[in-house]
Amino acid sequence: MTVDSISTITAAILAGGLGTRLRAEVPDLPKVLAQICGRPFLFHLLDWLGDAGVRDVVLCTGYRGQQVREAVGDTYGEMRVRYSEEVEPMGTGGALRSALPLFSSRTVLVANGDSFPRVNLPSFLDWHVQRRSQASLVLARVRDASRFGRVEIDDAGRILRFAEKDGGHATGWINAGVYLFSRERIASVSEGRAFSLEKEIFPGWIEQGSYAMKTDGGFIDIGTPESYREAGAFFNAMTT
């Protein structure tokens, strides 16, 4: 059986977030177009995908989706860009399931549109294939995991538990918002309804076998005004 390579898989970016907590900082743009180092956050994600060798991208848009389309267009560098536009908010899971007809590969790379882990994507794909996984996550180590909740795995990387946000401020491994899913696993969830991958789907996939790969490469998200203001330093550090 032919195995998908990073240049043949479709990548989906979940770019439909409302960005409610960022309205004071970014009042007139969808969250993925928030400016970081003079460029939309989405462009940093697209650069990362393109540099890794990705050539096919689907943007799952929602709030102010037309602005995203106008900013990016139908190509970005060497990548073809297509759009799955939700009419009403579908959540991360509903948006991904709705985009399934646009995915042209057996394995789909999925990235949240408001976070960025420093992870080598071809290495992540190799890791996923070696385990014959149908669903794999990237984990990032953060100083304060209280806002995210922790992910517990065994020595082989098999996910044991998604821990709830506990109010503590200890270091921990969190879901970094980058995934590899088989088309079959995506198709197994109900379509036409709004739901969250993180809250409603991942916990139920544990018994089916899901894996998570740790990365120490660093992580940033722009979900809050505080983390958004830290993003510039994060990307500047990547170029030095």
N, C-alpha and C positions, 0 to 999 in steps of 0.2 A: 504494500500500500504506500502510495506517495504521501510524504509528510509535508504539511504546509511549511513554507519558509517565511521569514519576516517580510520578504518582498512580495509574497503572494497572498498574504492574509489581509482581510479588511479590518481596519481600525475604526471604532466608533467612539466619539467623544460625546458625553452626556452634557449638553450645553444649554439645557432648558431652565436652569435654576432662576428663581425670582430674585435672589440676592437681597432679600428684605433687610437683613442686618447691615448691608453695605450702602443703603440708600443715602445716608448722610455723607458718605465718601464718594459714591458714584450714583448721583441722582437720576441720570438720564440715559443710562446704558444697561444692557444685560450684563450679568456678572462676568461672563467670559470675556467681555470687551473692556473690563476695568484695566486702566493703564498701569503697567509695571515697567519701569526703566524706559518710559517713553513709547511703549508698544503694548497692544492688547495682550492680556494674559493668554488668550487663546493662541496667539502667534508663537509664544514660547512653547506651548504644547505641540503645535504643528511643526515647529523647527525640530523639536526632540524626536517626533515620529519620523520626519523626513530624514534626519541624520542617521537614524537607526536602519533605514532602508524601506520603510513603509511607503507604499505607492497608491493605496486606495483608502480613502477616509470618508466616513459618513458622520455628519454633524446632526445630532438629535437635538433640535432646537424647540423652543417654546416661547417664553416671554421675550418680546421684541426680537423675534427670530429673523425678521426681515433685515434688521440692522446687522445681524451676524452674516447673512447672505451677502449683503452689500459690502461688508468689510473684507470678506474672504474670496467670494466669487466661486467659480467652478474648478479652478486649479490653484494650487499653492506649491510653488517650486515644481518638483517633479511629480507631485501627487494629484490624482483626480479627487475632487471633493463633490460629494452629493449630500442631499439634505432629507431628513425625515422630520417633518414639521408637525408638532402636536397642535390640535385645535384647542384643547383644554389641558390643564396640568395632569400628567400621567404618572409622575414620580419617576425615579430612576429605573425601576423595573418595567413599568408600563411603556416608557419611552423606548427602552431597549427592545422589548418584545414587538412593538409596532414597527421597528426598523428592520426586523428580520428579513423581509423580502429583498432588501438591498445588500445583504451580506453575501458575497460571492465565494467565500472560503469556508472550509469545514471548521476551522478554528477562527474565532473572532477576538481581537484585542480590544478591550474596552477601557476607557479612561474617564474619570470624573473631570468635569470642566472647571473645577475650582480647587484642584490640588495637583501637586507635582512632586513625585519622588525621584531621586536620582538613582535610577536603576537601568542596567544594560538590558534592553528589550530582547535582542537575539539570545542572550544568555537565559533570560526568563523563559522564552519559548522553548529552548533546549531542555531546561529543567522541567517544564510542563510535559513535554513529550516523553522524557525519560520515565516519568511516573505514570504515563498513560492516563493522565488526569482529564476529566471532563470539565473541571472548574478549578482554577488556581487564582490565588490572590498574591499581591505583593504586600509585605508587612514593612513598616518603617518604625524605627525606634525613636521615640520622642521623650523629652524630659518630663512633660506633664501629659499623661494619657487621660486625665479626668474628663476632658471635653469629648473624647472620641470613643472610649470603651476599648478593652483589650481583646486580643485574639490569642487563644492558647492552642499550641500545636504539640505533636509528639516529635521524636527524633527524626522521623522520616518526612516531617513537614505536613502530616495529615492533621486537619483541623479537628480539635477536640471540643472547643467551646468558644462562643462569642460572649464575652463578659460585658455586662451592662456598665454604663458610666457610674462610678462609685463615689464621686465627690472627693476622692483622695487626689493627691498631686504627685504621685510616684511616677518614675520612669516606666515605660512599658512599650510593648509591640502593638501597633494599631494597624487597621486596614488602611492602606495608603491610596486606595482608589484606583488601582490598575489591576485588570483581570484578564485572564484568558479563559474563554468558554467555548465549548463545542456548540455547533448550531443545534444539535439535538437537545442539549441542556437548556438553551434559551427557548426552544420550541416547546419544552415540557411545561412551561408556565402558561397560565390562562392569558389570552389577549383581550384587548378592548376594555381594560379596567386600569385604574390608577393603583400602583403599589410601589413599595420600596424594596430594592434589592437587599439593602443592608438589614432592614428590620424584619421583612416578611419572607424573603426567599433564602438567604444564606443559612439561617439557622436550620431550616428544613432540609437543606442539601448536605448537612453533615453526615447523616446516615448513608447517603448515596456515595460518599467519598469525595471530599474536597480538600485541596492542599493550599499551603501558603509558604511563600519563599521570603526569607528575611533579607533586607538590604540595609547596610549601614551608610548608604550614600547621602543621606539627608532628605528632608521632607519639608514642604511648605504648603499651606492652604490659604485661601483668601476668604474664608467663610465669615470672619469677624473683622471689624475695623482694626483691631490690634494686629491680627495675623496678616491682614492686607498691607499694613504699613511696614511689616517686616519683610515682605516679599522682595522689595528692591535690593536689599542687602544680600538676600539669598541668591538672586540671579547674578548680581555683581560678583559675588564670590566664585561663581561657576566659571567666570571668564578670566579670572586672575590665576 
